[in-house]
Amino acid sequence: MKPLEPPDRFHWLAAQGWLELGNHREAVEELEKVSPSLSSHPDVLETRWQICAKQGQWDAALDIASTLTGVKPEHPVAWIHRSFALHELKRTQEARDNLSKVIDQFPDDETMRYNLACYECQLGNLSVAMEWLGKALQLGDRQQIRRMALHDPDLEPLRTEIKKLR
């Protein structure tokens, strides 16, 4: 899909700025100024998802992410967002299944593997969770991922094992 062009790009950038400042209302207002024909543009959908996530509107976030997976299925963040919304809605098995069906399309994405570790852990599959975490550590910044994992409540059951990782 082509990049957003002015004036829609300016509205989208303004929405991003408001979002970074924590002003969700202004961010939504800026996105509403984007041409209706571009309301399903991946950049606009991504920003809408971020707004919903910040506000804890997980049903809306799920709808947006589902649209995003249809508009740009080659975009790993679309699938990650969809699974994250499902997980926040306490539909963790669906979150896991959503990523599992597309994981092979994104062999270099450590975030998908990290999130699968979280979902497997929450589903009680601790050894599978450690395998996914190991794959994430191999692909990404090992120390950064380890630090994140040590503080992630979804990985709490693995805390002792994670501490042993170097």
Phi and psi in radians as a Rosetta constraint file:
Dihedral C 1 N 2 CA 2 C 2 CIRCULARHARMONIC -1.207 0.35
Dihedral N 2 CA 2 C 2 N 3 CIRCULARHARMONIC 2.632 0.35
Dihedral C 2 N 3 CA 3 C 3 CIRCULARHARMONIC -1.104 0.35
Dihedral N 3 CA 3 C 3 N 4 CIRCULARHARMONIC 2.681 0.35
Dihedral C 3 N 4 CA 4 C 4 CIRCULARHARMONIC -1.098 0.35
Dihedral N 4 CA 4 C 4 N 5 CIRCULARHARMONIC 2.488 0.35
Dihedral C 4 N 5 CA 5 C 5 CIRCULARHARMONIC -2.030 0.35
Dihedral N 5 CA 5 C 5 N 6 CIRCULARHARMONIC 2.775 0.35
Dihedral C 5 N 6 CA 6 C 6 CIRCULARHARMONIC -1.011 0.35
Dihedral N 6 CA 6 C 6 N 7 CIRCULARHARMONIC 2.561 0.35
Dihedral C 6 N 7 CA 7 C 7 CIRCULARHARMONIC -1.486 0.35
Dihedral N 7 CA 7 C 7 N 8 CIRCULARHARMONIC -0.144 0.35
Dihedral C 7 N 8 CA 8 C 8 CIRCULARHARMONIC -1.049 0.35
Dihedral N 8 CA 8 C 8 N 9 CIRCULARHARMONIC -0.671 0.35
Dihedral C 8 N 9 CA 9 C 9 CIRCULARHARMONIC -1.061 0.35
Dihedral N 9 CA 9 C 9 N 10 CIRCULARHARMONIC -0.695 0.35
Dihedral C 9 N 10 CA 10 C 10 CIRCULARHARMONIC -1.135 0.35
Dihedral N 10 CA 10 C 10 N 11 CIRCULARHARMONIC -0.704 0.35
Dihedral C 10 N 11 CA 11 C 11 CIRCULARHARMONIC -1.139 0.35
Dihedral N 11 CA 11 C 11 N 12 CIRCULARHARMONIC -0.728 0.35
Dihedral C 11 N 12 CA 12 C 12 CIRCULARHARMONIC -1.120 0.35
Dihedral N 12 CA 12 C 12 N 13 CIRCULARHARMONIC -0.769 0.35
Dihedral C 12 N 13 CA 13 C 13 CIRCULARHARMONIC -1.115 0.35
Dihedral N 13 CA 13 C 13 N 14 CIRCULARHARMONIC -0.684 0.35
Dihedral C 13 N 14 CA 14 C 14 CIRCULARHARMONIC -1.099 0.35
Dihedral N 14 CA 14 C 14 N 15 CIRCULARHARMONIC -0.717 0.35
Dihedral C 14 N 15 CA 15 C 15 CIRCULARHARMONIC -1.072 0.35
Dihedral N 15 CA 15 C 15 N 16 CIRCULARHARMONIC -0.731 0.35
Dihedral C 15 N 16 CA 16 C 16 CIRCULARHARMONIC -1.045 0.35
Dihedral N 16 CA 16 C 16 N 17 CIRCULARHARMONIC -0.771 0.35
Dihedral C 16 N 17 CA 17 C 17 CIRCULARHARMONIC -1.074 0.35
Dihedral N 17 CA 17 C 17 N 18 CIRCULARHARMONIC -0.807 0.35
Dihedral C 17 N 18 CA 18 C 18 CIRCULARHARMONIC -1.080 0.35
Dihedral N 18 CA 18 C 18 N 19 CIRCULARHARMONIC -0.669 0.35
Dihedral C 18 N 19 CA 19 C 19 CIRCULARHARMONIC -1.104 0.35
Dihedral N 19 CA 19 C 19 N 20 CIRCULARHARMONIC -0.769 0.35
Dihedral C 19 N 20 CA 20 C 20 CIRCULARHARMONIC -1.088 0.35
Dihedral N 20 CA 20 C 20 N 21 CIRCULARHARMONIC -0.538 0.35
Dihedral C 20 N 21 CA 21 C 21 CIRCULARHARMONIC -1.444 0.35
Dihedral N 21 CA 21 C 21 N 22 CIRCULARHARMONIC -0.086 0.35
Dihedral C 21 N 22 CA 22 C 22 CIRCULARHARMONIC 1.473 0.35
Dihedral N 22 CA 22 C 22 N 23 CIRCULARHARMONIC 0.214 0.35
Dihedral C 22 N 23 CA 23 C 23 CIRCULARHARMONIC -1.758 0.35
Dihedral N 23 CA 23 C 23 N 24 CIRCULARHARMONIC 1.525 0.35
Dihedral C 23 N 24 CA 24 C 24 CIRCULARHARMONIC -1.180 0.35
Dihedral N 24 CA 24 C 24 N 25 CIRCULARHARMONIC -0.641 0.35
Dihedral C 24 N 25 CA 25 C 25 CIRCULARHARMONIC -1.055 0.35
Dihedral N 25 CA 25 C 25 N 26 CIRCULARHARMONIC -0.829 0.35
Dihedral C 25 N 26 CA 26 C 26 CIRCULARHARMONIC -1.144 0.35
Dihedral N 26 CA 26 C 26 N 27 CIRCULARHARMONIC -0.641 0.35
Dihedral C 26 N 27 CA 27 C 27 CIRCULARHARMONIC -1.072 0.35
Dihedral N 27 CA 27 C 27 N 28 CIRCULARHARMONIC -0.775 0.35
Dihedral C 27 N 28 CA 28 C 28 CIRCULARHARMONIC -1.093 0.35
Dihedral N 28 CA 28 C 28 N 29 CIRCULARHARMONIC -0.751 0.35
Dihedral C 28 N 29 CA 29 C 29 CIRCULARHARMONIC -1.066 0.35
Dihedral N 29 CA 29 C 29 N 30 CIRCULARHARMONIC -0.702 0.35
Dihedral C 29 N 30 CA 30 C 30 CIRCULARHARMONIC -1.147 0.35
Dihedral N 30 CA 30 C 30 N 31 CIRCULARHARMONIC -0.729 0.35
Dihedral C 30 N 31 CA 31 C 31 CIRCULARHARMONIC -1.137 0.35
Dihedral N 31 CA 31 C 31 N 32 CIRCULARHARMONIC -0.529 0.35
Dihedral C 31 N 32 CA 32 C 32 CIRCULARHARMONIC -1.183 0.35
Dihedral N 32 CA 32 C 32 N 33 CIRCULARHARMONIC -0.293 0.35
Dihedral C 32 N 33 CA 33 C 33 CIRCULARHARMONIC -1.462 0.35
Dihedral N 33 CA 33 C 33 N 34 CIRCULARHARMONIC -0.220 0.35
Dihedral C 33 N 34 CA 34 C 34 CIRCULARHARMONIC -1.181 0.35
Dihedral N 34 CA 34 C 34 N 35 CIRCULARHARMONIC 2.450 0.35
Dihedral C 34 N 35 CA 35 C 35 CIRCULARHARMONIC -0.888 0.35
Dihedral N 35 CA 35 C 35 N 36 CIRCULARHARMONIC 2.362 0.35
Dihedral C 35 N 36 CA 36 C 36 CIRCULARHARMONIC -0.938 0.35
Dihedral N 36 CA 36 C 36 N 37 CIRCULARHARMONIC -0.581 0.35
Dihedral C 36 N 37 CA 37 C 37 CIRCULARHARMONIC -1.170 0.35
Dihedral N 37 CA 37 C 37 N 38 CIRCULARHARMONIC -0.266 0.35
Dihedral C 37 N 38 CA 38 C 38 CIRCULARHARMONIC -1.929 0.35
Dihedral N 38 CA 38 C 38 N 39 CIRCULARHARMONIC 0.214 0.35
Dihedral C 38 N 39 CA 39 C 39 CIRCULARHARMONIC -1.147 0.35
Dihedral N 39 CA 39 C 39 N 40 CIRCULARHARMONIC -0.353 0.35
Dihedral C 39 N 40 CA 40 C 40 CIRCULARHARMONIC -1.797 0.35
Dihedral N 40 CA 40 C 40 N 41 CIRCULARHARMONIC 0.268 0.35
Dihedral C 40 N 41 CA 41 C 41 CIRCULARHARMONIC -1.133 0.35
Dihedral N 41 CA 41 C 41 N 42 CIRCULARHARMONIC 2.409 0.35
Dihedral C 41 N 42 CA 42 C 42 CIRCULARHARMONIC -0.935 0.35
Dihedral N 42 CA 42 C 42 N 43 CIRCULARHARMONIC -0.674 0.35
Dihedral C 42 N 43 CA 43 C 43 CIRCULARHARMONIC -1.131 0.35
Dihedral N 43 CA 43 C 43 N 44 CIRCULARHARMONIC -0.713 0.35
Dihedral C 43 N 44 CA 44 C 44 CIRCULARHARMONIC -1.172 0.35
Dihedral N 44 CA 44 C 44 N 45 CIRCULARHARMONIC -0.772 0.35
Dihedral C 44 N 45 CA 45 C 45 CIRCULARHARMONIC -1.086 0.35
Dihedral N 45 CA 45 C 45 N 46 CIRCULARHARMONIC -0.745 0.35
Dihedral C 45 N 46 CA 46 C 46 CIRCULARHARMONIC -1.023 0.35
Dihedral N 46 CA 46 C 46 N 47 CIRCULARHARMONIC -0.791 0.35
Dihedral C 46 N 47 CA 47 C 47 CIRCULARHARMONIC -1.170 0.35
Dihedral N 47 CA 47 C 47 N 48 CIRCULARHARMONIC -0.706 0.35
Dihedral C 47 N 48 CA 48 C 48 CIRCULARHARMONIC -1.055 0.35
Dihedral N 48 CA 48 C 48 N 49 CIRCULARHARMONIC -0.706 0.35
Dihedral C 48 N 49 CA 49 C 49 CIRCULARHARMONIC -1.087 0.35
Dihedral N 49 CA 49 C 49 N 50 CIRCULARHARMONIC -0.781 0.35
Dihedral C 49 N 50 CA 50 C 50 CIRCULARHARMONIC -1.048 0.35
Dihedral N 50 CA 50 C 50 N 51 CIRCULARHARMONIC -0.715 0.35
Dihedral C 50 N 51 CA 51 C 51 CIRCULARHARMONIC -1.091 0.35
Dihedral N 51 CA 51 C 51 N 52 CIRCULARHARMONIC -0.854 0.35
Dihedral C 51 N 52 CA 52 C 52 CIRCULARHARMONIC -1.058 0.35
Dihedral N 52 CA 52 C 52 N 53 CIRCULARHARMONIC -0.730 0.35
Dihedral C 52 N 53 CA 53 C 53 CIRCULARHARMONIC -1.093 0.35
Dihedral N 53 CA 53 C 53 N 54 CIRCULARHARMONIC -0.783 0.35
Dihedral C 53 N 54 CA 54 C 54 CIRCULARHARMONIC -1.076 0.35
Dihedral N 54 CA 54 C 54 N 55 CIRCULARHARMONIC -0.529 0.35
Dihedral C 54 N 55 CA 55 C 55 CIRCULARHARMONIC -1.624 0.35
Dihedral N 55 CA 55 C 55 N 56 CIRCULARHARMONIC -0.009 0.35
Dihedral C 55 N 56 CA 56 C 56 CIRCULARHARMONIC 1.218 0.35
Dihedral N 56 CA 56 C 56 N 57 CIRCULARHARMONIC 0.426 0.35
Dihedral C 56 N 57 CA 57 C 57 CIRCULARHARMONIC -1.597 0.35
Dihedral N 57 CA 57 C 57 N 58 CIRCULARHARMONIC 1.323 0.35
Dihedral C 57 N 58 CA 58 C 58 CIRCULARHARMONIC -1.289 0.35
Dihedral N 58 CA 58 C 58 N 59 CIRCULARHARMONIC -0.529 0.35
Dihedral C 58 N 59 CA 59 C 59 CIRCULARHARMONIC -1.117 0.35
Dihedral N 59 CA 59 C 59 N 60 CIRCULARHARMONIC -0.796 0.35
Dihedral C 59 N 60 CA 60 C 60 CIRCULARHARMONIC -1.148 0.35
Dihedral N 60 CA 60 C 60 N 61 CIRCULARHARMONIC -0.707 0.35
Dihedral C 60 N 61 CA 61 C 61 CIRCULARHARMONIC -1.063 0.35
Dihedral N 61 CA 61 C 61 N 62 CIRCULARHARMONIC -0.696 0.35
Dihedral C 61 N 62 CA 62 C 62 CIRCULARHARMONIC -1.110 0.35
Dihedral N 62 CA 62 C 62 N 63 CIRCULARHARMONIC -0.767 0.35
Dihedral C 62 N 63 CA 63 C 63 CIRCULARHARMONIC -1.054 0.35
Dihedral N 63 CA 63 C 63 N 64 CIRCULARHARMONIC -0.767 0.35
Dihedral C 63 N 64 CA 64 C 64 CIRCULARHARMONIC -1.134 0.35
Dihedral N 64 CA 64 C 64 N 65 CIRCULARHARMONIC -0.797 0.35
Dihedral C 64 N 65 CA 65 C 65 CIRCULARHARMONIC -1.130 0.35
Dihedral N 65 CA 65 C 65 N 66 CIRCULARHARMONIC -0.632 0.35
Dihedral C 65 N 66 CA 66 C 66 CIRCULARHARMONIC -1.112 0.35
Dihedral N 66 CA 66 C 66 N 67 CIRCULARHARMONIC -0.714 0.35
Dihedral C 66 N 67 CA 67 C 67 CIRCULARHARMONIC -1.104 0.35
Dihedral N 67 CA 67 C 67 N 68 CIRCULARHARMONIC -0.755 0.35
Dihedral C 67 N 68 CA 68 C 68 CIRCULARHARMONIC -1.081 0.35
Dihedral N 68 CA 68 C 68 N 69 CIRCULARHARMONIC -0.661 0.35
Dihedral C 68 N 69 CA 69 C 69 CIRCULARHARMONIC -1.159 0.35
Dihedral N 69 CA 69 C 69 N 70 CIRCULARHARMONIC -0.476 0.35
Dihedral C 69 N 70 CA 70 C 70 CIRCULARHARMONIC -1.380 0.35
Dihedral N 70 CA 70 C 70 N 71 CIRCULARHARMONIC -0.634 0.35
Dihedral C 70 N 71 CA 71 C 71 CIRCULARHARMONIC -1.331 0.35
Dihedral N 71 CA 71 C 71 N 72 CIRCULARHARMONIC -0.683 0.35
Dihedral C 71 N 72 CA 72 C 72 CIRCULARHARMONIC -2.456 0.35
Dihedral N 72 CA 72 C 72 N 73 CIRCULARHARMONIC 1.218 0.35
Dihedral C 72 N 73 CA 73 C 73 CIRCULARHARMONIC -1.133 0.35
Dihedral N 73 CA 73 C 73 N 74 CIRCULARHARMONIC -0.325 0.35
Dihedral C 73 N 74 CA 74 C 74 CIRCULARHARMONIC -1.445 0.35
Dihedral N 74 CA 74 C 74 N 75 CIRCULARHARMONIC 0.024 0.35
Dihedral C 74 N 75 CA 75 C 75 CIRCULARHARMONIC -1.682 0.35
Dihedral N 75 CA 75 C 75 N 76 CIRCULARHARMONIC 1.870 0.35
Dihedral C 75 N 76 CA 76 C 76 CIRCULARHARMONIC -1.027 0.35
Dihedral N 76 CA 76 C 76 N 77 CIRCULARHARMONIC -0.569 0.35
Dihedral C 76 N 77 CA 77 C 77 CIRCULARHARMONIC -1.062 0.35
Dihedral N 77 CA 77 C 77 N 78 CIRCULARHARMONIC -0.560 0.35
Dihedral C 77 N 78 CA 78 C 78 CIRCULARHARMONIC -1.035 0.35
Dihedral N 78 CA 78 C 78 N 79 CIRCULARHARMONIC -0.805 0.35
Dihedral C 78 N 79 CA 79 C 79 CIRCULARHARMONIC -1.227 0.35
Dihedral N 79 CA 79 C 79 N 80 CIRCULARHARMONIC -0.670 0.35
Dihedral C 79 N 80 CA 80 C 80 CIRCULARHARMONIC -1.096 0.35
Dihedral N 80 CA 80 C 80 N 81 CIRCULARHARMONIC -0.805 0.35
Dihedral C 80 N 81 CA 81 C 81 CIRCULARHARMONIC -1.082 0.35
Dihedral N 81 CA 81 C 81 N 82 CIRCULARHARMONIC -0.733 0.35
Dihedral C 81 N 82 CA 82 C 82 CIRCULARHARMONIC -1.078 0.35
Dihedral N 82 CA 82 C 82 N 83 CIRCULARHARMONIC -0.807 0.35
Dihedral C 82 N 83 CA 83 C 83 CIRCULARHARMONIC -1.142 0.35
Dihedral N 83 CA 83 C 83 N 84 CIRCULARHARMONIC -0.700 0.35
Dihedral C 83 N 84 CA 84 C 84 CIRCULARHARMONIC -1.088 0.35
Dihedral N 84 CA 84 C 84 N 85 CIRCULARHARMONIC -0.749 0.35
Dihedral C 84 N 85 CA 85 C 85 CIRCULARHARMONIC -1.094 0.35
Dihedral N 85 CA 85 C 85 N 86 CIRCULARHARMONIC -0.761 0.35
Dihedral C 85 N 86 CA 86 C 86 CIRCULARHARMONIC -1.025 0.35
Dihedral N 86 CA 86 C 86 N 87 CIRCULARHARMONIC -0.776 0.35
Dihedral C 86 N 87 CA 87 C 87 CIRCULARHARMONIC -1.075 0.35
Dihedral N 87 CA 87 C 87 N 88 CIRCULARHARMONIC -0.765 0.35
Dihedral C 87 N 88 CA 88 C 88 CIRCULARHARMONIC -1.139 0.35
Dihedral N 88 CA 88 C 88 N 89 CIRCULARHARMONIC -0.437 0.35
Dihedral C 88 N 89 CA 89 C 89 CIRCULARHARMONIC -1.506 0.35
Dihedral N 89 CA 89 C 89 N 90 CIRCULARHARMONIC 0.178 0.35
Dihedral C 89 N 90 CA 90 C 90 CIRCULARHARMONIC 1.153 0.35
Dihedral N 90 CA 90 C 90 N 91 CIRCULARHARMONIC 0.543 0.35
Dihedral C 90 N 91 CA 91 C 91 CIRCULARHARMONIC -2.010 0.35
Dihedral N 91 CA 91 C 91 N 92 CIRCULARHARMONIC 0.948 0.35
Dihedral C 91 N 92 CA 92 C 92 CIRCULARHARMONIC -1.117 0.35
Dihedral N 92 CA 92 C 92 N 93 CIRCULARHARMONIC -0.654 0.35
Dihedral C 92 N 93 CA 93 C 93 CIRCULARHARMONIC -1.097 0.35
Dihedral N 93 CA 93 C 93 N 94 CIRCULARHARMONIC -0.707 0.35
Dihedral C 93 N 94 CA 94 C 94 CIRCULARHARMONIC -1.135 0.35
Dihedral N 94 CA 94 C 94 N 95 CIRCULARHARMONIC -0.657 0.35
Dihedral C 94 N 95 CA 95 C 95 CIRCULARHARMONIC -1.054 0.35
Dihedral N 95 CA 95 C 95 N 96 CIRCULARHARMONIC -0.810 0.35
Dihedral C 95 N 96 CA 96 C 96 CIRCULARHARMONIC -1.085 0.35
Dihedral N 96 CA 96 C 96 N 97 CIRCULARHARMONIC -0.822 0.35
Dihedral C 96 N 97 CA 97 C 97 CIRCULARHARMONIC -1.083 0.35
Dihedral N 97 CA 97 C 97 N 98 CIRCULARHARMONIC -0.660 0.35
Dihedral C 97 N 98 CA 98 C 98 CIRCULARHARMONIC -1.040 0.35
Dihedral N 98 CA 98 C 98 N 99 CIRCULARHARMONIC -0.802 0.35
Dihedral C 98 N 99 CA 99 C 99 CIRCULARHARMONIC -1.305 0.35
Dihedral N 99 CA 99 C 99 N 100 CIRCULARHARMONIC -0.657 0.35
Dihedral C 99 N 100 CA 100 C 100 CIRCULARHARMONIC -1.033 0.35
Dihedral N 100 CA 100 C 100 N 101 CIRCULARHARMONIC -0.615 0.35
Dihedral C 100 N 101 CA 101 C 101 CIRCULARHARMONIC -1.288 0.35
Dihedral N 101 CA 101 C 101 N 102 CIRCULARHARMONIC -0.285 0.35
Dihedral C 101 N 102 CA 102 C 102 CIRCULARHARMONIC -2.094 0.35
Dihedral N 102 CA 102 C 102 N 103 CIRCULARHARMONIC -0.038 0.35
Dihedral C 102 N 103 CA 103 C 103 CIRCULARHARMONIC -0.967 0.35
Dihedral N 103 CA 103 C 103 N 104 CIRCULARHARMONIC -0.661 0.35
Dihedral C 103 N 104 CA 104 C 104 CIRCULARHARMONIC -1.191 0.35
Dihedral N 104 CA 104 C 104 N 105 CIRCULARHARMONIC -0.336 0.35
Dihedral C 104 N 105 CA 105 C 105 CIRCULARHARMONIC -1.322 0.35
Dihedral N 105 CA 105 C 105 N 106 CIRCULARHARMONIC -0.242 0.35
Dihedral C 105 N 106 CA 106 C 106 CIRCULARHARMONIC -2.284 0.35
Dihedral N 106 CA 106 C 106 N 107 CIRCULARHARMONIC 1.200 0.35
Dihedral C 106 N 107 CA 107 C 107 CIRCULARHARMONIC -1.150 0.35
Dihedral N 107 CA 107 C 107 N 108 CIRCULARHARMONIC -0.289 0.35
Dihedral C 107 N 108 CA 108 C 108 CIRCULARHARMONIC -1.889 0.35
Dihedral N 108 CA 108 C 108 N 109 CIRCULARHARMONIC 0.210 0.35
Dihedral C 108 N 109 CA 109 C 109 CIRCULARHARMONIC -1.652 0.35
Dihedral N 109 CA 109 C 109 N 110 CIRCULARHARMONIC 1.828 0.35
Dihedral C 109 N 110 CA 110 C 110 CIRCULARHARMONIC -1.273 0.35
Dihedral N 110 CA 110 C 110 N 111 CIRCULARHARMONIC -0.490 0.35
Dihedral C 110 N 111 CA 111 C 111 CIRCULARHARMONIC -1.134 0.35
Dihedral N 111 CA 111 C 111 N 112 CIRCULARHARMONIC -0.712 0.35
Dihedral C 111 N 112 CA 112 C 112 CIRCULARHARMONIC -1.041 0.35
Dihedral N 112 CA 112 C 112 N 113 CIRCULARHARMONIC -0.759 0.35
Dihedral C 112 N 113 CA 113 C 113 CIRCULARHARMONIC -1.199 0.35
Dihedral N 113 CA 113 C 113 N 114 CIRCULARHARMONIC -0.692 0.35
Dihedral C 113 N 114 CA 114 C 114 CIRCULARHARMONIC -1.073 0.35
Dihedral N 114 CA 114 C 114 N 115 CIRCULARHARMONIC -0.820 0.35
Dihedral C 114 N 115 CA 115 C 115 CIRCULARHARMONIC -1.127 0.35
Dihedral N 115 CA 115 C 115 N 116 CIRCULARHARMONIC -0.652 0.35
Dihedral C 115 N 116 CA 116 C 116 CIRCULARHARMONIC -1.093 0.35
Dihedral N 116 CA 116 C 116 N 117 CIRCULARHARMONIC -0.631 0.35
Dihedral C 116 N 117 CA 117 C 117 CIRCULARHARMONIC -1.052 0.35
Dihedral N 117 CA 117 C 117 N 118 CIRCULARHARMONIC -0.776 0.35
Dihedral C 117 N 118 CA 118 C 118 CIRCULARHARMONIC -1.077 0.35
Dihedral N 118 CA 118 C 118 N 119 CIRCULARHARMONIC -0.815 0.35
Dihedral C 118 N 119 CA 119 C 119 CIRCULARHARMONIC -1.158 0.35
Dihedral N 119 CA 119 C 119 N 120 CIRCULARHARMONIC -0.777 0.35
Dihedral C 119 N 120 CA 120 C 120 CIRCULARHARMONIC -1.086 0.35
Dihedral N 120 CA 120 C 120 N 121 CIRCULARHARMONIC -0.688 0.35
Dihedral C 120 N 121 CA 121 C 121 CIRCULARHARMONIC -1.075 0.35
Dihedral N 121 CA 121 C 121 N 122 CIRCULARHARMONIC -0.811 0.35
Dihedral C 121 N 122 CA 122 C 122 CIRCULARHARMONIC -1.173 0.35
Dihedral N 122 CA 122 C 122 N 123 CIRCULARHARMONIC -0.423 0.35
Dihedral C 122 N 123 CA 123 C 123 CIRCULARHARMONIC -1.520 0.35
Dihedral N 123 CA 123 C 123 N 124 CIRCULARHARMONIC -0.004 0.35
Dihedral C 123 N 124 CA 124 C 124 CIRCULARHARMONIC 1.530 0.35
Dihedral N 124 CA 124 C 124 N 125 CIRCULARHARMONIC 0.146 0.35
Dihedral C 124 N 125 CA 125 C 125 CIRCULARHARMONIC -1.670 0.35
Dihedral N 125 CA 125 C 125 N 126 CIRCULARHARMONIC 1.264 0.35
Dihedral C 125 N 126 CA 126 C 126 CIRCULARHARMONIC -1.156 0.35
Dihedral N 126 CA 126 C 126 N 127 CIRCULARHARMONIC -0.691 0.35
Dihedral C 126 N 127 CA 127 C 127 CIRCULARHARMONIC -1.190 0.35
Dihedral N 127 CA 127 C 127 N 128 CIRCULARHARMONIC -0.671 0.35
Dihedral C 127 N 128 CA 128 C 128 CIRCULARHARMONIC -1.149 0.35
Dihedral N 128 CA 128 C 128 N 129 CIRCULARHARMONIC -0.691 0.35
Dihedral C 128 N 129 CA 129 C 129 CIRCULARHARMONIC -1.051 0.35
Dihedral N 129 CA 129 C 129 N 130 CIRCULARHARMONIC -0.757 0.35
Dihedral C 129 N 130 CA 130 C 130 CIRCULARHARMONIC -1.132 0.35
Dihedral N 130 CA 130 C 130 N 131 CIRCULARHARMONIC -0.616 0.35
Dihedral C 130 N 131 CA 131 C 131 CIRCULARHARMONIC -1.097 0.35
Dihedral N 131 CA 131 C 131 N 132 CIRCULARHARMONIC -0.797 0.35
Dihedral C 131 N 132 CA 132 C 132 CIRCULARHARMONIC -1.137 0.35
Dihedral N 132 CA 132 C 132 N 133 CIRCULARHARMONIC -0.703 0.35
Dihedral C 132 N 133 CA 133 C 133 CIRCULARHARMONIC -1.103 0.35
Dihedral N 133 CA 133 C 133 N 134 CIRCULARHARMONIC -0.711 0.35
Dihedral C 133 N 134 CA 134 C 134 CIRCULARHARMONIC -1.036 0.35
Dihedral N 134 CA 134 C 134 N 135 CIRCULARHARMONIC -0.703 0.35
Dihedral C 134 N 135 CA 135 C 135 CIRCULARHARMONIC -1.173 0.35
Dihedral N 135 CA 135 C 135 N 136 CIRCULARHARMONIC -0.683 0.35
Dihedral C 135 N 136 CA 136 C 136 CIRCULARHARMONIC -1.106 0.35
Dihedral N 136 CA 136 C 136 N 137 CIRCULARHARMONIC -0.735 0.35
Dihedral C 136 N 137 CA 137 C 137 CIRCULARHARMONIC -1.101 0.35
Dihedral N 137 CA 137 C 137 N 138 CIRCULARHARMONIC -0.624 0.35
Dihedral C 137 N 138 CA 138 C 138 CIRCULARHARMONIC -1.185 0.35
Dihedral N 138 CA 138 C 138 N 139 CIRCULARHARMONIC -0.598 0.35
Dihedral C 138 N 139 CA 139 C 139 CIRCULARHARMONIC -1.516 0.35
Dihedral N 139 CA 139 C 139 N 140 CIRCULARHARMONIC -0.554 0.35
Dihedral C 139 N 140 CA 140 C 140 CIRCULARHARMONIC -1.945 0.35
Dihedral N 140 CA 140 C 140 N 141 CIRCULARHARMONIC -2.883 0.35
Dihedral C 140 N 141 CA 141 C 141 CIRCULARHARMONIC -1.263 0.35
Dihedral N 141 CA 141 C 141 N 142 CIRCULARHARMONIC 1.793 0.35
Dihedral C 141 N 142 CA 142 C 142 CIRCULARHARMONIC -0.924 0.35
Dihedral N 142 CA 142 C 142 N 143 CIRCULARHARMONIC -0.853 0.35
Dihedral C 142 N 143 CA 143 C 143 CIRCULARHARMONIC -1.200 0.35
Dihedral N 143 CA 143 C 143 N 144 CIRCULARHARMONIC -0.676 0.35
Dihedral C 143 N 144 CA 144 C 144 CIRCULARHARMONIC -1.139 0.35
Dihedral N 144 CA 144 C 144 N 145 CIRCULARHARMONIC -0.768 0.35
Dihedral C 144 N 145 CA 145 C 145 CIRCULARHARMONIC -1.145 0.35
Dihedral N 145 CA 145 C 145 N 146 CIRCULARHARMONIC -0.706 0.35
Dihedral C 145 N 146 CA 146 C 146 CIRCULARHARMONIC -1.068 0.35
Dihedral N 146 CA 146 C 146 N 147 CIRCULARHARMONIC -0.807 0.35
Dihedral C 146 N 147 CA 147 C 147 CIRCULARHARMONIC -1.053 0.35
Dihedral N 147 CA 147 C 147 N 148 CIRCULARHARMONIC -0.760 0.35
Dihedral C 147 N 148 CA 148 C 148 CIRCULARHARMONIC -1.093 0.35
Dihedral N 148 CA 148 C 148 N 149 CIRCULARHARMONIC -0.771 0.35
Dihedral C 148 N 149 CA 149 C 149 CIRCULARHARMONIC -1.107 0.35
Dihedral N 149 CA 149 C 149 N 150 CIRCULARHARMONIC -0.619 0.35
Dihedral C 149 N 150 CA 150 C 150 CIRCULARHARMONIC -1.125 0.35
Dihedral N 150 CA 150 C 150 N 151 CIRCULARHARMONIC -0.408 0.35
Dihedral C 150 N 151 CA 151 C 151 CIRCULARHARMONIC -1.934 0.35
Dihedral N 151 CA 151 C 151 N 152 CIRCULARHARMONIC 0.052 0.35
Dihedral C 151 N 152 CA 152 C 152 CIRCULARHARMONIC -1.474 0.35
Dihedral N 152 CA 152 C 152 N 153 CIRCULARHARMONIC 2.059 0.35
Dihedral C 152 N 153 CA 153 C 153 CIRCULARHARMONIC -1.070 0.35
Dihedral N 153 CA 153 C 153 N 154 CIRCULARHARMONIC -0.467 0.35
Dihedral C 153 N 154 CA 154 C 154 CIRCULARHARMONIC -1.174 0.35
Dihedral N 154 CA 154 C 154 N 155 CIRCULARHARMONIC -0.405 0.35
Dihedral C 154 N 155 CA 155 C 155 CIRCULARHARMONIC -1.805 0.35
Dihedral N 155 CA 155 C 155 N 156 CIRCULARHARMONIC 0.186 0.35
Dihedral C 155 N 156 CA 156 C 156 CIRCULARHARMONIC -0.855 0.35
Dihedral N 156 CA 156 C 156 N 157 CIRCULARHARMONIC -0.773 0.35
Dihedral C 156 N 157 CA 157 C 157 CIRCULARHARMONIC -1.067 0.35
Dihedral N 157 CA 157 C 157 N 158 CIRCULARHARMONIC -0.277 0.35
Dihedral C 157 N 158 CA 158 C 158 CIRCULARHARMONIC -1.833 0.35
Dihedral N 158 CA 158 C 158 N 159 CIRCULARHARMONIC 0.113 0.35
Dihedral C 158 N 159 CA 159 C 159 CIRCULARHARMONIC -0.906 0.35
Dihedral N 159 CA 159 C 159 N 160 CIRCULARHARMONIC -0.803 0.35
Dihedral C 159 N 160 CA 160 C 160 CIRCULARHARMONIC -1.068 0.35
Dihedral N 160 CA 160 C 160 N 161 CIRCULARHARMONIC -0.755 0.35
Dihedral C 160 N 161 CA 161 C 161 CIRCULARHARMONIC -1.173 0.35
Dihedral N 161 CA 161 C 161 N 162 CIRCULARHARMONIC -0.680 0.35
Dihedral C 161 N 162 CA 162 C 162 CIRCULARHARMONIC -1.145 0.35
Dihedral N 162 CA 162 C 162 N 163 CIRCULARHARMONIC -0.662 0.35
Dihedral C 162 N 163 CA 163 C 163 CIRCULARHARMONIC -1.055 0.35
Dihedral N 163 CA 163 C 163 N 164 CIRCULARHARMONIC -0.505 0.35
Dihedral C 163 N 164 CA 164 C 164 CIRCULARHARMONIC -1.324 0.35
Dihedral N 164 CA 164 C 164 N 165 CIRCULARHARMONIC -0.322 0.35
Dihedral C 164 N 165 CA 165 C 165 CIRCULARHARMONIC -1.248 0.35
Dihedral N 165 CA 165 C 165 N 166 CIRCULARHARMONIC 2.414 0.35
